[in-house]
């Protein structure tokens, strides 16, 4: 366990669909004991809510839906483009679009990974595990 951070990895889920947030919560909770013991999960349903939460405290990982009721989630990813990793969350874009152009557009905004919906629990856990080890802030 030497590669685990001393503090919990703070993950903000920005997803407007209650069912999708519940699914992510269930996947993380099920994996927390063995695979992701250091995850602390937070949730927002709108860009405005996410921005307010991020203004108050830092997050290590942002699970970011693209289509939100108050705008495009990729706009939030763009706000972090060019910042060093120690100063921004790692961004995993969640999208129902599986077109190569959509994936490329998401990654061009500065996102670190793209996860197509519907996704499997193993895919999500692997990405979270990969991003759970980060430089100390």
Order of alpha helices (4+ residues) and beta strands (2+ residues): beta-alpha-beta-alpha-beta-beta-beta-alpha-beta-alpha-beta-alpha
